[in-house]
Amino acid sequence: MDSSQTDDGRLDVVAVGSALVDVVARVEENVIGRAQLVKSTMELTDLDRSRRIYDLLGPAVESSGGSAANTAAGVAALGGKVGYVGKVAPDGFGAIFAHDLAAMGVELAGSMLVPPTGHLDAVAEEVAGGEMGEDVGTGRCLVLVTPDGERTMATHLGVASTLDVQDIDEALVARAEILYLEGYLWDLAPAKQAMRRAIEVAHGAEAAVALTVSDPFCVGRHRADFLELVEGEIDILFANEEEALMLFGETSLDQVIDAARETGLLVALTRGAAGSVIIGPQGWVEVPAVRVRSVVDTTGAGDLYAAGFLYGLTHGGDPEDAARLGSLCAAEIVSHLGARPEDDLRRLVDR
């Protein structure tokens, strides 16, 4: 699939995900225990616990985030045409989120274009002590980065937890070459229906559908549903090795490869420093990781790998070429703090 030679309003990718503001902070190992989090995983928290964890953090970087939004931003940074569907509140965090993505060239769903009623100065108050209901206000993800570069996340979804069918901008989805879905949303019953509707719209527009399963805990909670999607609703699957082992119920990489081939899908299986394995019905190939001088922060590594992969597929690359671009994008992200590229990703396209 190659949308690079047309200018008919089509988009390379439309991503659907939890619209969150990322609050990224470096912490010492003991802070993970004090926050009562499981290292290297994502945990949903209520607003009160989110505030308590926030109080444990030092200086932080705040930007639009959430897995699918990171991928959308990555596709845009590569020069791709991309849209995003999520849900924010008309508050300071919502203004940060919408401005951040729009400034990168991401086209937002119409329902997200709501002028903020608050002021950006209210952001700190919102997080630290404002009076808010559990599903009021734009969601936020506290990302705790330990000295080894691993990230542990505590997420309060806010209004992202209320995403439903009415929030799906069907006209935007119908313009996609690839619809990209964030597995984290499967934790939310209304969002499940929204994702299913987005899949229907994408299929009706002859678009491919990609799913990232997002997190091992997410796979543990929704394995049956994900396998149902794999069996007939999606075309491209993203998972890391641990997630793939859980999803397919296998104990070795070789067994996962065999199980993935039987699905008939295009599967991008990431393995950190060991690179990735691209699996299709005809076979599989290993793609090495790109070496980096030091791993500073793994936040967004999988998201930017997906961005490079999706950009490659929609611009005439085969899956192996797409995986190489994904590896280059992931390497750029892990070399610094945060999930937004600091270098010009467009220079990676021709490498």
N, C-alpha and C positions, 0 to 999 in steps of 0.2 A: 504494500500500500504506500502510495507516494502522493501526498497532497501539496508538495512543494512547487509544482508547476501550474497550479490553478489559483485563481483569485475570485472564487465564487461564493465567498462568505463562509466556506467550510473552515472548521477548526481542526487542528491536529488532534487535540485532546480536550475533553471536558472532564474535570475531576469533581467528584462528589465526596464531601468529607465533613468532619467536625471542625467548624471554624473556631479556632482557639488562638489566643495571644500567648506565645511562648515567653516564659520568663526563665532565662537560662543563667545559671550561676555555678561557679566553681565551688566545690565543697570538699572537706576532708572526709575520709572513709567513715569516721564515727558519726557524721551527721546522718548518714543513711539509717543507722540503727536508731538514733535519737528520733528520727522522723517515722520510725516503725514501718519502713518500706523494704521491699525485697529488691536487692540490687539488680540493675539491668532489665527491669520490667516496668510496665505502666500499670498504675493502680488508679481506679476512679475514687474520688474523695468527695465528701460533702463540703459545703462552703466553710464551715467552722474549722474542719481539719486542714483545708487548703490554707486558711489564714495562719494556723499554727505552724505549718511547715514553712510558709513564707517567712515567718518571723525568725526561722533558723538560718535563713540565707543571708549572705553578704551582698555586695554589689551585683547587679544582674543586668542582662541585656534583654529588652522587650521588643518583640516583633510579631508580625502575623505568623501563625503557625498551624499546627495540626498536620498530620501525615500527608493527606491529599493536597493541602495547600502548599506544602513544601515541594511536592512534585510538580504542581502547576507552576510555581515560581521558577523551578529549575528548567522546565520546558520553555518558558518565556525567556529566561536568561540565555538559552541556547539559540534563540531566534525563532522559536516556534509560535504558532497561533494556538492560544489555549483559553479555555473558559473555566469558571469555578462556580459550584453550587454549594452553599452552606447557609448557616443562619447565625446572625449577630444581632445584638440589641442596639438601640440608638443611644449608646453611651460612649464614654471615652475609649474603652477597649475596642468597641465596634468601629470607631473612627480610625483607630490605629490599624486595625485589621484591613478595612476596606481601602484605605489610602495606600497602605503598604503594597498590597497585591496589584491594585490599579496602576500604581507608579511603575511596577515592573512590566506592565503591558498585559496583565491578565484581565479578561473580560468577565465581569461579575454577573451572576444571576440578577434579574430585575428586582427580586424581593430583597436583595441585600443593599440596594441603593437608597437607604433611609438616612436623612440628615441626622447627625447626633444631637440629642437633647442636652447632653452634658458637655463638659469641657475636658480637654486632655489633662488638665491639672487634677482631675478627679480620679485618675487611674490609680495612684498610690492609695488613696483613701478607699477606693472600691476593694482593692485586694486586702488591705490591712485592717479595715474596720468599718466599712460602710454597711448600712443595714440593707440587706438584699435577701429576697426569697431564694429558695434552692434552684429554681429554674428561671430566675431573673438575672439579666446582665449577660454580657458576652463571656463565653467560657475562657478559661486560662489553663495552661499546662505548665507546671513548675518542673523545670528540667535541672536535675542535680548532677553535675559532672564531676566525677572523682578524678584523682590524679592519674589514673590509668586510662583516662579518656572515655570510660564507660558512662552511659547516662541512665539515670533512674528517674521515672516520671510520675508525678502526682497530678492528676487531671480533674478539675472541676468543670463540668460541661456547660453549666449555665443554660442559656437558651439553645445551645447546640443540641441539648437533649430533647428539644421539642421539634426538631426537624421532621416534617411529615410530607405527605404527597403534594400538598398545596405549595410547598416550597420548591418543588422541582420545576425549574424553568424549562419546559418541554421544547420550546423553540431553540433554546441554547443547546440542549442535549442532542437535538436532531441534526445539528450542524457538525457533530463530532465525527472524526474518523475513528477514534477510539474513545470509549467511555471508560473512565478509570474510577474504581470504587474502593473506598477505604473500609477494611474489615472491622475497625473499631466501632463503626456505626451499627453493627449487628447487635450490639448490646442494648439497643433501644428499639422497642416494638414499633413505634410510629416510623422510625427511620428505616426499618426493614421494608415496610410497605413502600416507602419513598424510593428506596433502592430498586425494589422489584419493578416499580413503575418506570424508573429511569432505564432499566434494562429493556423493558418492552418498547419504549420510545426509540432507544438505540437500535434494537433489532429491526424495528419498522423502518428506520432510516438506513439500514444496511451497514451499520457501524459495528466494529468489533467491541467486545466488552472485556475489560481487564479487571482483576480483583487482586488486591494485596491482603493477605490474611492478618497482617499487622503485628501480631504479638503471640507468643506461646500461650499465655493465659487466655487470649481471645480464641485461639484454636480449641483449647480445652473446654471452653464454655459453649462453643458453637460448631463443633466438629461435624455433626450430622447435617446441619444446614449448609455448611461450606461444601461438604461432599455432594449434596444435592445440587448446588450451583455448578460444581465442577462437572457434573454428569450431563449438563445440557444448557446451562444459562450463560456460561462465560467462554471466552476464547483464549485468554492469556491469564496465567496465574503467576503471582510473585510470592515467594516465601523464602525465609532463610532455612538453613538445614534443620535446626531444631523444630521449627514450625512444620516443615515438610514431614519429618519423622512422625510427629504427633498426628498430623492430618491423615496420612496414609496408613498409620498404625504399624509402621515398620521399625526395624532396629538397626539398619545399616543404610549407608548411602546407595549402595548397589540396588538394594530392594526398593528404595524410594524411586530411583531412576526407572526401574522396571514398572512400578505402579504408575508413575507419571506418564510414561509412554503409552500405557493402556488407556489413559483418559482421552488421548487424541488432541490434547491442548498443547499450546506453546507454553512451556514452564521455564521461568527464570528462577533458579535456586541459588541464593547467595550464601557464601561461606566465609565472610570476613576476609582475613588475610590470605585465605586459600583461594580466593577468587569466586567464580560462579560456574554453575553448570547449566547449560541451555539444553532443554529436552523437548523433543518433538516426536511425533509418531514414527518418523523414519530413523531416528537415532538421537545421539546426544554429543555434546562437545564441551570440553572444559575451557574456560577463559580465565587467564591469570589476573590476579589483582594488580593494581598499579602501586608500586612501592612509594611510600612517603617517608620523609625524614623522621617524623615523629607523629604519633596519633594524639591529637590534643582533645578531641571531642567527637564521639561517634554519633551525636545527635543529627538526624537527617541523612545518614549515610545510605540507608536503604531507600529512602524517599528520592534522593538525587540519583542513585543508581537507576531507579524506575524512570526518572525524568530522562536520563540519557538514553535508556533503552527505548522508551516510547517515541522520543524524538527521532532516534535512528530508524525505527520501523516506519514512521510516517514520512520519512525523507529518503526513501529508496534503499535503505540498508537492509541486509539480511540479518537474522537474529544474532549471529556471531558478531557481526560488525556493531550491531546495536548494543550488545553486551560489553564490547570493548569501550564504547562511548560511555556506557553506564559506569564502568569501572573508573574511567578518568574523572567523571563528575563526582563519584563517591570519594575518590582520593583527594580532590580539592576540598571537599567539605570537612573531612576528618582532620585536615591540617590546621584548623582554626576553630575558635569557639562559635557556636551557633549554626543554624541550618540554612543560612543564606550564603551564596557564593561571594567571595571577596575578589576573585579574579574574573576576568571576562571569559565566560564559558564558551562563547562563540569561537574562540581560538582553538578549542579542543575538537571541533567538528571535523576538521581536515587533517588531524594528526594520524 
